[in-house]
């Protein structure tokens, strides 16, 4: 099987991948269905089944995507699909959906976060390693054009000293607290300053969680700002090196899901996961340690 690109579209030889999606309450589910079934970026992959209750919301999604299968539990689809996308808002649900598919040798993309604890994240990774089945997880922010510019900036400022990543997050979110939105900033920080997080410390203002840690000697600061009813801070990163700095917003447009979706499609085409185990675990470890210091 080979991946072909033409005019921004993706195409494989010989096979269409049948993909199931669980986590239909997430807006990402609607976006993924749009880009695979409604205005497809490839003719060779399609959402063929949704997991969730037979309610008005899911029936509308199925109608929009011309999806004929709507089942109550993801396990019902093992053996009838080629891949699974997990988009549940609550990371606590991700292990129960991902592990059975990985044990069955079916590739999985856990949209974000990989899990809401290091133990669950490790269990997902262990299942993938047991069967040599690719699994991946990341924030959509990691693959955006502005994130790529920031990553290039780390090579242009001299010896990297510090990075600061700012974004919205709510420690009181019903979807595993800081994990739901905090994963965006934590994952971007891992891309810009990869390594094992060490010596994490947390401070709080009235509406902001500030976490500092070191990654391969680089000081990393996450500024996680609680949104209001009327708005939220943009994603932003600043990179400081010995010879310069780079600082700008990471902007999300109406196509923001597409770069990450293409990364997963490439995983299906090649059988190779884009991120190693340590990279998958690092942002989960950071967020878990933040939670531990907040409680």
GUKOL-587065 format. One line per 2 residues: for each residue x, y, z of N, C-alpha, C. Coordinates in steps of 0.02 Angstrom, whole numbers, plus 50000, padded with zeros to 5 digits. Layout:
BEGIN
X Y Z X Y Z X Y Z; ...
END
This chain:
BEGIN
50042 49942 50000 50000 50000 50000 50044 50062 50000; 50027 50112 49961 50068 50172 49959 50024 50234 49962
50050 50287 49991 50014 50350 49998 50034 50396 49941; 49984 50423 49907 49997 50469 49853 49967 50537 49871
49999 50591 49849 49973 50658 49861 49966 50695 49796; 49909 50730 49788 49899 50770 49727 49850 50825 49743
49871 50887 49733 49826 50943 49744 49800 50947 49815; 49840 50925 49864 49819 50929 49934 49775 50871 49955
49760 50825 49911 49718 50768 49928 49762 50707 49940; 49734 50659 49977 49771 50598 49992 49739 50540 49956
49780 50493 49934 49753 50435 49899 49798 50374 49912; 49768 50316 49921 49806 50254 49927 49793 50210 49867
49838 50165 49855 49826 50113 49806 49790 50055 49840; 49743 50024 49806 49718 49957 49820 49666 49950 49874
49658 49996 49921 49615 49981 49978 49582 50044 50005; 49518 50037 50028 49486 50089 50066 49485 50069 50139
49505 50114 50181 49505 50100 50253 49436 50117 50281; 49406 50068 50315 49341 50076 50348 49355 50096 50421
49333 50155 50440 49351 50182 50505 49288 50191 50548; 49293 50170 50611 49240 50182 50660 49259 50242 50703
49209 50278 50727 49221 50337 50769 49179 50332 50832; 49211 50340 50890 49176 50343 50953 49193 50409 50987
49143 50440 51018 49153 50506 51049 49118 50559 51009; 49056 50545 50990 49020 50589 50944 48999 50655 50975
49006 50661 51042 48988 50725 51074 49039 50780 51061; 49098 50760 51038 49152 50808 51026 49143 50841 50957
49155 50905 50954 49150 50940 50890 49200 50913 50839; 49255 50883 50862 49303 50854 50815 49271 50797 50775
49224 50762 50805 49191 50707 50769 49156 50734 50707; 49121 50789 50715 49087 50820 50657 49137 50841 50604
49193 50871 50625 49243 50893 50577 49274 50834 50540; 49290 50781 50576 49320 50722 50545 49272 50691 50494
49209 50685 50513 49159 50659 50466 49154 50702 50404; 49156 50767 50414 49154 50813 50356 49212 50801 50309
49273 50795 50336 49332 50791 50294 49344 50721 50265; 49310 50670 50291 49317 50604 50262 49257 50582 50221
49197 50606 50240 49137 50581 50207 49100 50633 50165; 49101 50696 50186 49061 50747 50153 49101 50783 50099
49158 50810 50118 49204 50843 50071 49271 50809 50080; 49278 50748 50055 49335 50706 50076 49402 50729 50050
49453 50724 50093 49521 50739 50073 49555 50677 50043; 49520 50620 50043 49545 50559 50013 49486 50516 49991
49496 50478 49940 49445 50430 49918 49456 50362 49950; 49505 50355 49993 49526 50289 50016 49517 50278 50090
49482 50323 50124 49466 50312 50195 49399 50345 50209; 49360 50313 50252 49292 50337 50263 49268 50315 50332
49230 50358 50365 49196 50338 50426 49135 50296 50406; 49135 50233 50429 49080 50188 50410 49035 50171 50469
49056 50189 50530 49017 50171 50589 49028 50222 50644; 48975 50237 50681 48977 50281 50739 48958 50241 50800
48988 50259 50857 48973 50226 50920 48939 50277 50966; 48880 50260 50990 48844 50305 51035 48771 50288 51036
48733 50325 51075 48661 50312 51079 48624 50329 51014; 48569 50295 51004 48528 50308 50945 48483 50368 50960
48514 50428 50958 48477 50488 50974 48479 50536 50915; 48446 50593 50923 48440 50641 50868 48508 50666 50844
48553 50680 50892 48620 50705 50874 48657 50654 50830; 48660 50592 50852 48698 50542 50815 48664 50524 50749
48599 50523 50748 48564 50510 50684 48579 50565 50634; 48583 50627 50659 48599 50683 50614 48671 50676 50587
48718 50658 50631 48787 50647 50608 48789 50592 50556; 48753 50537 50569 48753 50481 50522 48724 50502 50455
48671 50541 50457 48640 50564 50394 48687 50609 50356; 48719 50655 50392 48766 50701 50360 48822 50664 50325
48848 50612 50358 48904 50575 50329 48885 50514 50290; 48820 50503 50279 48794 50442 50245 48825 50380 50278
48819 50377 50343 48846 50322 50383 48788 50277 50403; 48793 50213 50388 48737 50168 50399 48740 50131 50465
48797 50128 50497 48804 50091 50560 48807 50140 50619; 48762 50130 50667 48763 50166 50731 48753 50113 50785
48805 50101 50825 48803 50048 50875 48814 50077 50944; 48793 50038 50995 48797 50062 51064 48867 50058 51093
48905 50007 51074 48971 49997 51104 49023 49986 51049; 49083 50012 51061 49136 50006 51010 49155 49934 50998
49153 49891 51049 49175 49821 51041 49134 49785 50988; 49073 49807 50975 49031 49775 50924 49063 49779 50854
49108 49825 50845 49136 49838 50778 49202 49802 50765; 49230 49771 50816 49293 49735 50807 49283 49679 50756
49324 49679 50705 49318 49629 50652 49283 49655 50590; 49249 49713 50596 49213 49739 50538 49240 49807 50515
49290 49834 50549 49321 49898 50529 49397 49890 50529; 49430 49937 50495 49503 49934 50488 49539 49980 50537
49503 50026 50569 49535 50073 50614 49482 50104 50658; 49505 50134 50714 49461 50167 50761 49488 50237 50775
49443 50286 50777 49458 50353 50801 49419 50364 50865; 49455 50383 50919 49424 50395 50984 49425 50471 50996
49367 50502 51001 49364 50574 51009 49324 50595 51071; 49312 50549 51118 49275 50568 51178 49307 50628 51212
49266 50674 51235 49293 50731 51271 49329 50711 51335; 49303 50660 51368 49332 50639 51432 49385 50585 51421
49447 50602 51437 49502 50555 51427 49497 50492 51469; 49455 50493 51522 49447 50433 51563 49415 50376 51524
49381 50392 51468 49347 50341 51428 49392 50310 51374; 49450 50339 51364 49490 50320 51305 49520 50250 51310
49542 50232 51369 49572 50165 51377 49522 50110 51360; 49461 50115 51385 49412 50062 51375 49394 50053 51301
49399 50106 51262 49385 50099 51190 49447 50077 51151; 49505 50103 51167 49565 50091 51127 49594 50021 51137
49598 49998 51199 49635 49936 51212 49606 49875 51176; 49540 49863 51176 49515 49804 51141 49532 49805 51066
49530 49863 51034 49547 49866 50963 49622 49852 50953; 49664 49880 50995 49736 49867 50989 49751 49794 51002
49718 49765 51051 49727 49693 51064 49707 49651 51004; 49659 49677 50964 49637 49642 50904 49678 49659 50843
49730 49701 50852 49774 49719 50796 49746 49773 50751; 49700 49814 50777 49669 49867 50737 49697 49935 50758
49725 49973 50711 49756 50038 50728 49706 50087 50759; 49731 50130 50803 49689 50177 50839 49721 50246 50840
49679 50296 50828 49698 50366 50841 49655 50390 50899; 49687 50407 50955 49652 50438 51011 49662 50513 51003
49609 50547 50984 49615 50617 50963 49653 50659 51014; 49630 50665 51074 49665 50699 51129 49619 50703 51189
49646 50696 51249 49713 50672 51265 49717 50597 51257; 49777 50569 51259 49782 50496 51255 49743 50464 51311
49746 50492 51371 49709 50467 51428 49709 50522 51481; 49675 50509 51536 49672 50558 51591 49715 50535 51650
49760 50488 51638 49808 50468 51689 49866 50434 51653; 49924 50436 51685 49982 50402 51656 49971 50327 51653
49937 50299 51703 49925 50227 51704 49883 50205 51645; 49830 50243 51630 49788 50225 51573 49825 50235 51507
49864 50290 51503 49904 50301 51443 49953 50245 51431; 49986 50222 51484 50034 50168 51478 49999 50103 51458
49939 50092 51484 49901 50032 51466 49885 50031 51391; 49867 50089 51363 49853 50093 51292 49917 50079 51251
49971 50108 51272 50035 50097 51237 50056 50024 51242; 50048 49994 51301 50066 49924 51310 50025 49879 51265
49961 49894 51257 49918 49854 51213 49943 49859 51141; 49962 49918 51120 49988 49927 51052 50053 49888 51042
50096 49890 51093 50160 49855 51087 50151 49779 51088; 50101 49754 51125 50090 49681 51128 50075 49652 51059
50039 49690 51019 50017 49665 50954 50052 49699 50895; 50102 49742 50912 50137 49780 50860 50088 49818 50815
50038 49848 50846 49986 49886 50811 49997 49960 50823; 49998 50001 50771 50011 50072 50781 49953 50107 50817
49973 50149 50865 49926 50193 50899 49957 50262 50901; 49916 50314 50899 49943 50381 50906 49892 50425 50940
49916 50480 50966 49874 50529 50999 49911 50596 51000; 49873 50650 50992 49904 50716 50991 49849 50769 50990
49869 50829 51008 49826 50887 50999 49827 50908 50926; 49770 50932 50902 49769 50960 50834 49818 51018 50827
49831 51053 50882 49876 51111 50881 49947 51091 50860; 49968 51031 50878 50037 51008 50864 50054 51014 50790
50006 51002 50745 50021 50997 50674 50002 51059 50634; 49979 51111 50666 49959 51171 50629 50019 51207 50600
50007 51248 50549 50062 51283 50516 50100 51328 50564; 50066 51361 50610 50100 51404 50657 50143 51364 50705
50121 51304 50723 50162 51261 50766 50225 51239 50729; 50219 51227 50664 50277 51209 50624 50327 51267 50622
50302 51327 50615 50347 51386 50615 50383 51393 50682; 50347 51381 50736 50378 51384 50802 50431 51330 50809
50416 51269 50785 50465 51215 50789 50528 51233 50750; 50520 51263 50691 50577 51286 50652 50615 51340 50690
50578 51381 50727 50609 51435 50765 50656 51410 50819; 50643 51350 50846 50688 51323 50896 50758 51309 50868
50763 51304 50801 50827 51292 50769 50861 51357 50748; 50828 51413 50759 50852 51477 50733 50871 51528 50787
50864 51509 50850 50875 51558 50905 50937 51542 50945; 50978 51497 50920 51036 51476 50959 51017 51425 51011
51060 51415 51059 51049 51365 51111 50984 51380 51148; 50937 51333 51146 50871 51344 51173 50874 51349 51250
50842 51401 51276 50844 51414 51348 50776 51403 51381; 50723 51428 51350 50658 51425 51382 50603 51431 51330
50546 51399 51345 50486 51409 51305 50427 51421 51352; 50381 51462 51329 50319 51474 51366 50261 51462 51318
50215 51420 51339 50155 51406 51298 50094 51425 51338; 50051 51465 51307 49990 51490 51339 49930 51463 51302
49878 51445 51339 49817 51422 51308 49762 51416 51360; 49700 51406 51338 49645 51400 51385 49642 51330 51416
49618 51327 51478 49605 51264 51512 49566 51278 51575; 49528 51229 51597 49486 51237 51656 49496 51178 51703
49529 51189 51760 49540 51133 51807 49475 51102 51831; 49419 51139 51826 49355 51114 51850 49313 51083 51794
49341 51074 51735 49303 51044 51680 49276 50976 51699; 49215 50962 51677 49185 50896 51690 49220 50841 51651
49262 50860 51604 49296 50810 51563 49368 50801 51587; 49374 50774 51648 49439 50761 51678 49481 50824 51689
49447 50878 51706 49482 50938 51728 49531 50966 51678; 49592 50976 51700 49644 51010 51660 49661 50972 51597
49646 50907 51594 49664 50867 51536 49628 50889 51472; 49565 50909 51478 49524 50919 51419 49553 50972 51372
49569 51030 51397 49598 51081 51354 49673 51091 51366; 49695 51072 51426 49766 51081 51441 49812 51040 51397
49785 50986 51368 49827 50944 51325 49853 50983 51265; 49817 51033 51242 49840 51071 51183 49906 51106 51198
49909 51142 51254 49970 51177 51272 50025 51128 51291; 50008 51075 51327 50058 51027 51349 50089 50990 51291
50049 50973 51241 50075 50937 51183 50117 50982 51139; 50096 51044 51130 50136 51091 51092 50203 51102 51126
50203 51108 51192 50266 51116 51229 50312 51056 51219; 50283 50997 51217 50323 50937 51206 50354 50937 51136
50317 50963 51088 50346 50967 51020 50405 51016 51019; 50398 51073 51053 50449 51125 51050 50509 51109 51095
50497 51074 51150 50551 51057 51197 50543 50984 51217; 50558 50937 51171 50547 50867 51185 50593 50841 51240
50567 50793 51277 50607 50763 51330 50563 50742 51388; 50593 50711 51438 50556 50689 51497 50548 50747 51545
50486 50764 51564 50475 50821 51609 50504 50806 51678; 50537 50856 51706 50568 50849 51772 50555 50910 51815
50551 50900 51880 50548 50954 51930 50489 51001 51918; 50430 50973 51908 50372 51015 51894 50347 51050 51956
50333 51114 51949 50305 51155 52003 50245 51194 51976; 50196 51204 52019 50133 51236 51998 50118 51295 52043
50096 51350 52012 50069 51407 52047 50001 51424 52017; 49961 51463 52054 49896 51483 52029 49883 51557 52042
49852 51590 51994 49820 51654 52007 49745 51641 52014; 49705 51692 52011 49634 51681 52019 49604 51637 51964
49633 51641 51904 49603 51604 51848 49655 51571 51803; 49716 51565 51826 49769 51537 51784 49812 51488 51824
49824 51430 51792 49871 51381 51820 49937 51390 51783; 49990 51401 51820 50057 51411 51790 50100 51353 51813
50122 51313 51765 50164 51255 51779 50233 51265 51748; 50284 51250 51786 50353 51256 51762 50389 51189 51773
50426 51169 51722 50466 51108 51728 50524 51113 51681; 50569 51065 51684 50626 51063 51639 50622 51002 51593
50641 51013 51531 50641 50960 51481 50708 50963 51445; 50751 50914 51458 50819 50915 51430 50854 50982 51442
50846 51008 51502 50880 51069 51522 50844 51133 51502; 50792 51128 51462 50754 51187 51441 50699 51201 51492
50692 51264 51513 50639 51283 51559 50574 51291 51519; 50524 51252 51537 50459 51254 51504 50408 51284 51552
50369 51332 51528 50315 51361 51567 50250 51353 51529; 50200 51326 51562 50133 51322 51535 50089 51372 51573
50054 51414 51536 50006 51461 51565 49937 51441 51542; 49899 51410 51586 49834 51381 51570 49780 51425 51600
49745 51462 51557 49701 51516 51578 49628 51493 51572; 49591 51499 51627 49521 51478 51626 49480 51525 51582
49442 51497 51534 49400 51540 51490 49344 51573 51530; 49316 51626 51501 49255 51658 51527 49197 51638 51483
49139 51663 51500 49080 51648 51459 49083 51683 51391; 49125 51732 51385 49127 51772 51323 49191 51763 51281
49240 51726 51307 49300 51718 51267 49355 51679 51303; 49410 51669 51268 49467 51634 51296 49530 51659 51263
49586 51648 51297 49650 51670 51268 49666 51627 51207; 49703 51655 51160 49727 51614 51103 49784 51569 51124
49797 51519 51085 49858 51480 51095 49917 51523 51072; 49969 51523 51112 50026 51565 51098 50088 51531 51126
50145 51541 51093 50208 51514 51118 50264 51564 51107; 50310 51565 51154 50371 51606 51148 50431 51560 51159
50479 51566 51115 50540 51526 51118 50598 51573 51129; 50639 51559 51178 50697 51601 51194 50761 51560 51188
50806 51583 51146 50872 51553 51140 50926 51603 51157; 50988 51582 51155 51043 51627 51172 51055 51681 51119
51026 51670 51059 51039 51717 51005 50976 51748 50976; 50919 51736 51007 50858 51765 50981 50796 51736 51013
50739 51760 50990 50676 51733 51015 50624 51734 50959; 50575 51690 50968 50518 51686 50921 50455 51685 50964
50406 51725 50944 50345 51729 50984 50285 51744 50938; 50236 51701 50938 50174 51716 50901 50118 51668 50919
50057 51687 50900 49998 51646 50912 49999 51583 50868; 49964 51533 50891 49950 51474 50850 49876 51477 50832
49861 51491 50770 49793 51506 50749 49757 51444 50722; 49694 51439 50741 49651 51385 50717 49601 51413 50667
49600 51383 50607 49550 51403 50558 49500 51347 50548; 49456 51353 50499 49404 51302 50489 49432 51235 50466
49494 51233 50446 49526 51171 50425 49573 51143 50479; 49566 51165 50541 49617 51150 50592 49624 51076 50606
49572 51037 50594 49576 50965 50608 49615 50928 50553; 49619 50957 50493 49645 50921 50435 49718 50900 50442
49764 50942 50465 49834 50919 50470 49841 50857 50515; 49809 50856 50572 49812 50798 50616 49778 50737 50586
49724 50748 50550 49690 50693 50516 49735 50662 50463; 49771 50703 50426 49817 50677 50376 49874 50637 50408
49895 50657 50467 49947 50619 50503 49921 50549 50518; 49858 50543 50540 49830 50477 50554 49821 50437 50490
49798 50469 50437 49790 50433 50374 49857 50406 50349; 49910 50443 50361 49976 50419 50342 49997 50360 50385
49977 50360 50449 49989 50302 50491 49956 50240 50461; 49895 50247 50438 49860 50190 50409 49895 50167 50345
49919 50214 50306 49951 50196 50243 50018 50162 50252; 50055 50183 50304 50123 50159 50312 50131 50107 50367
50082 50106 50414 50089 50062 50472 50137 50089 50524; 50158 50151 50517 50207 50180 50564 50175 50238 50602
50181 50234 50669 50155 50288 50711 50201 50348 50707; 50173 50410 50707 50214 50469 50699 50253 50489 50762
50230 50466 50821 50261 50486 50884 50281 50425 50924; 50338 50428 50958 50360 50371 50997 50324 50371 51065
50335 50317 51102 50298 50307 51165 50312 50363 51215; 50375 50383 51220 50393 50435 51268 50358 50501 51252
50352 50516 51188 50319 50578 51167 50244 50576 51183; 50214 50517 51176 50143 50510 51193 50132 50519 51268
50178 50493 51308 50169 50494 51381 50184 50562 51413; 50231 50599 51385 50257 50659 51419 50202 50709 51437
50159 50730 51390 50109 50780 51409 50058 50753 51459; 50045 50688 51457 49999 50658 51506 50030 50661 51576
50095 50646 51579 50130 50650 51643 50129 50720 51671; 50140 50770 51628 50138 50840 51649 50070 50857 51678
50017 50841 51642 49950 50859 51664 49930 50822 51727; 49951 50760 51733 49937 50721 51794 49972 50753 51854
50033 50774 51845 50070 50806 51900 50040 50874 51918; 50015 50910 51868 49980 50973 51882 49919 50959 51925
49880 50910 51904 49819 50892 51942 49836 50875 52014; 49890 50837 52023 49910 50814 52090 49927 50874 52135
49958 50925 52106 49977 50984 52145 49920 51033 52156; 49867 51026 52115 49809 51069 52124 49762 51043 52177
49766 50978 52192 49719 50947 52239 49749 50941 52308
END
